[in-house]
């Protein structure tokens, strides 16, 4: 079964868990765009819809939904997003698409976080996927040196500017044995906006699509 179909199956399963009338948060990435396409074919209507990226906002509007600013909404009932990696505690690495800061904000505002992924994203220990860190541009070198001291190999994602006007450093070769602690340590580096470890904003529900056709809901 190809990866596109696996993503679609996870997105379709998430749609089954969404109720009419709620405030819905929607993340970003290729799996999420499949979820948005499925939403557009449904009859579901929401109190409010909020988005974590400009790309997702455009897709939601194309699907017929009005997207509100998070500041104008009540608490988000359900947030649906993908991941780049997820471990057995539902801790994640996110930010491959450079939307990690807004994703983390909407996740923090949500009562329930549903992560949709195919089985290639499941790992025992986080860190195989390079860890994205969003930084204030003037602090890129300062943050890079601090990340190097933590044992990683920082690489500037040159040419990429986030929706917030910032830059991304990807940290390679980190074995993240304590995601909760490392998330806080990196966020405390001056110039870091946030990093792509989602331990404090771990998923509440994981929908994992497997190559054998099964859907694991954890």
Secondary structure, DSSP 8 states (H G I E B T S, - for coil): --HHHHHHHHHHHHHHT--TTSEEEE--SHHHHHHHHHHHHS----SEEEESSHHHHHHHHHTT-----GGGS--EEEEEE--SEE-TT--EE--TTS-HHHHHHHHHHEEEEEEEEEGGGB-SSBTSS-EEEEE-GGGHHHHHHHHHHTT-EEEE-TT---TTS-EEEEEES--BS-HHHHHHHHHTSTTEEEESEESTT--SEEEEE-TTS-EEE-
